């Protein structure tokens, strides 16, 4: 068996999906034993036509009994199966598989050169290769040269320009943990933004806040199965990975952790986190077990990404309280920052589930922000009776044709205990269905602040 190093690249279609499909195909080949796969690193295209998308590049170590030319043929067959069309030199491609090293052999033929000519000079080739094959030796091409390791070759290149290497996509839990430790050992402060993907401007505002509070930002994209009940929308929850990665890259996020369910919940895993009491009312009643899944996955992410700061959105108000309480109770050394809800110009709170709404349903959904704004105006006018405020909010929802209401509540913003009178800071919360789509929204109320005051977490259309 010969140990080989393979380079992978894609800048057309679902880029990371293409790389994963190529890796799966390599792993299914009986003549190939896949040993290790790097993270994927974004880079600008080099050469070829202008305007093509950025690449994601990676590397894999494999062992094979195939001769070098036969291995190259297998790689070309995989490219063909995955839709590679060879056109303009250095043009866009769904998948690009290169044989970088074949043991310590030097091969010069009309169809194959090993070591690959670009191995020594392209950081987008060397960076992922060094991650998994730093000690692998590159054979000398002439008698005057010496063998040199991948790691040494990578270190010899000048520091990359800011645009040369972009977002790093990591799928291995162990690699993610190791990467964050390396970042912190270099003296940089790490911020984390946990998400379930289908990103919108609200998520990206969390990335921006994490950038302000740290030197290196990791976003996570994981649709967590344990926080969905069997009748909920886990299977149809929107998954838009390539668009999400492009958005994170444009927002200045440095790394994305995109694990599989098997990576986060290995076979035999049974340990869960029992959430704090603030998880019991409201969502806790409507979605039993939901916050157990949330608390478990967030704590796992905090262990894998032991960041200094984590950013969450106020729209998931109860979730933020659960996480803050869990962090305090379990002495997790991380600062939890809750950022304001981001809204459309007409007041609709941004949500990944908004894409489920038809045009008519979206119009009806505006009643949530109207009801919250009505509650705000009522307390500014001197109303303190919670029942009257809640009743008016329900009437606003009903007038828009929203009748499937899980709750409309005024509660203490720290404990979520419902209050009979608004006497101090209070949170107004709504959960309802518009069509088949479940939406939540909230706003913070304070009767001591005048209507003309500027920043108050208010709902604005």
Secondary structure as UniProt FT lines:
FT   STRAND          2..10
FT   HELIX           15..28
FT   TURN            30..31
FT   STRAND          32..37
FT   STRAND          40..43
FT   TURN            50..51
FT   STRAND          55..64
FT   HELIX           68..81
FT   TURN            82..83
FT   TURN            89..90
FT   STRAND          96..102
FT   TURN            103..104
FT   STRAND          107..108
FT   STRAND          113..114
FT   TURN            117..121
FT   HELIX           123..133
FT   TURN            134..135
FT   STRAND          137..138
FT   TURN            143..144
FT   STRAND          148..149
FT   HELIX           150..156
FT   TURN            162..164
FT   STRAND          165..170
FT   HELIX           173..185
FT   TURN            186..187
FT   STRAND          190..195
FT   HELIX           201..213
FT   STRAND          216..221
FT   HELIX           225..227
FT   TURN            230..231
FT   TURN            234..236
FT   HELIX           241..250
FT   TURN            251..252
FT   STRAND          255..257
FT   HELIX           261..264
FT   TURN            267..268
FT   HELIX           277..279
FT   HELIX           283..286
FT   TURN            288..289
FT   HELIX           290..304
FT   STRAND          309..313
FT   TURN            314..315
FT   HELIX           317..329
FT   TURN            330..331
FT   STRAND          335..339
FT   TURN            345..346
FT   HELIX           352..356
FT   HELIX           359..380
FT   TURN            381..382
FT   HELIX           386..399
FT   TURN            400..401
FT   STRAND          404..411
FT   TURN            413..415
FT   STRAND          426..434
FT   TURN            435..436
FT   STRAND          437..445
FT   TURN            447..448
FT   TURN            451..452
//
